[in-house]
Amino acid sequence: MFILDVKDKVPLYRQLYNQIREQVLSGKLPAHAKLPSVRDLATELQSSRNTVEGAYQELFAEGYIYSRQRSGYFVSPIDQPVAPVSRSRAVRKSERPRQREPRFRFDFHPARLDPDGFPMAQWRSSLLETLRESPAELSHYGGFQGDWELRCNIQRYLERSRGVMCGPERIFIGAGLQQSLDLVAHLLRKGHSALAVENPGYHLPRAVFQNNGFEIRPVEVGSGGMDLEGLRASRSTVAYVTPSHQMPLGQVMPVANRLNLIDWAMSGGNVIIEDDYDSELRYYGKPIPSLQGLRPDADIIYLGTFSKILSPALRLSYMVLPSSLLAGFRALYGDYFPTVSLLEQRAMAKFMAHGYWERHIRRMRIVYHKKHDAMLKAIEQHFGDRGTVIGAGAGLHVILELQNAPCAESTIIRDAAARGINLFPFSVTCIGGTPAWTRLMLGFGGMSVAEIDPGIKLLSELCLKVP
Ligand SMILES: Cc1ncc(COP(=O)(O)O)c(C=O)c1O
């Protein structure tokens, strides 16, 4: 007995196909059982013969049924002990997953970007130009290292704006920090087993290295960045650092410490991973040149991303490898396909070649500068001397350290969420217990200038209330 539903979006022949297939796989229709003739079944279902013919043909083509001359269709013997759920039913049952995060009235998450900031017109024209120019390339995978033109453009940009010294042959295009670090960790695990990370520090690289068998050794961060004595004492041989804008505290590692860190790498056969994730966003003075540019021949793996200025949804980032790791990297991943769509790599190459990228950086720097200043003003006004700002002047967030906070971070985050405020927990960046002070990470990228003041006002009311 089969039932067809004319209101269902699934075509009638497909509904019939699914039901017969399910009965064949579950054994309800046993091997060699004869199926009704096309005409009989069409009459029984009050459908057209094409519907039945279509279902039978598909079942036949996939081997669920076979035909005997002038006798019709029969069920094929299938060695299948487990009865699968009907595909059509399974599809109907599975609902679109609910959004992971509720929408907040005030979203202070530090990873949010300006919702209107994406350069739609320039990106569209770069993408269309790519489609027009290289349709034949769409039948290719592209090389693992990434599009040559894009790498050349990134090389010029990095040299000009970040002082990074390398040729395009040392640049690898990747789909974000974690994916690039995964390749690096797998490569390094032969000779290294412990990774030093900043504490507090960006939390996501930890899991990547742990998954590759590394031990994670936290090293304290002071006003000069990662503590070098602590690094030496940790006996780690790889260090992940954010020297141009420490994540999350925002310090810049002074040049003397940078040189000492490089010395640690060069004299001990150690490796530095420099994550230069948002150095375009410096609101006063000039951007800080990279660590890599100080000693391009040292074992420094330099990582950058398009996530902060352009879009994290593109999953487009780059990595500059030291010469010493190039051969090993190519040997290990020579047969891999690229992880970023060639189309988007090409579009990005055009976006850069037309000067859109640098123009966009200048535009976003102005946009975020205004939001940054609005954030500082609102904090000053609503927290006064009850809070101290750390790490102002760059990036997409500041840290607010609360003086004599009446409650713990978890309570503040819970109460804030109940009032429509999203906060990312600062404690996630800390390894080894809850910090003694209460610090809030206040991202301003995703908020409009007009939202910042009322958001901070509301936050101050619940942070400063007497318990
Ligand atoms: C410290 C740090 N590095 C890198 C990134 C960017 O990573 P991805 O390129 O995977 O988007 C971020 C994004 O928030 C970050 O905070």
The ligand as a MOL file (V3000), in Angstrom:
LIG
                    3D

  0  0  0     0  0            999 V3000
M  V30 BEGIN CTAB
M  V30 COUNTS 16 16 0 0 0
M  V30 BEGIN ATOM
M  V30 1 C 43.9080 36.3810 17.9530 0
M  V30 2 C 43.1510 36.0780 16.7070 0
M  V30 3 N 43.7990 35.5150 15.6740 0
M  V30 4 C 43.1630 35.2450 14.5140 0
M  V30 5 C 41.8270 35.5260 14.3530 0
M  V30 6 C 41.1590 35.2760 13.0210 0
M  V30 7 O 41.0370 33.9680 12.7480 0
M  V30 8 P 40.4230 33.4880 11.3540 0
M  V30 9 O 41.3940 33.8580 10.2860 0
M  V30 10 O 40.3060 32.0200 11.5390 0
M  V30 11 O 39.0940 34.1130 11.1680 0
M  V30 12 C 41.1140 36.0830 15.3990 0
M  V30 13 C 39.6740 36.3490 15.2440 0
M  V30 14 O 38.9560 36.7160 16.1190 0
M  V30 15 C 41.7920 36.3720 16.6000 0
M  V30 16 O 41.1360 36.9430 17.6370 0
M  V30 END ATOM
M  V30 BEGIN BOND
M  V30 1 1 1 2
M  V30 2 1 2 3
M  V30 3 2 2 15
M  V30 4 2 3 4
M  V30 5 1 4 5
M  V30 6 1 5 6
M  V30 7 2 5 12
M  V30 8 1 6 7
M  V30 9 1 7 8
M  V30 10 2 8 9
M  V30 11 1 8 10
M  V30 12 1 8 11
M  V30 13 1 12 13
M  V30 14 1 12 15
M  V30 15 2 13 14
M  V30 16 1 15 16
M  V30 END BOND
M  V30 END CTAB
M  END
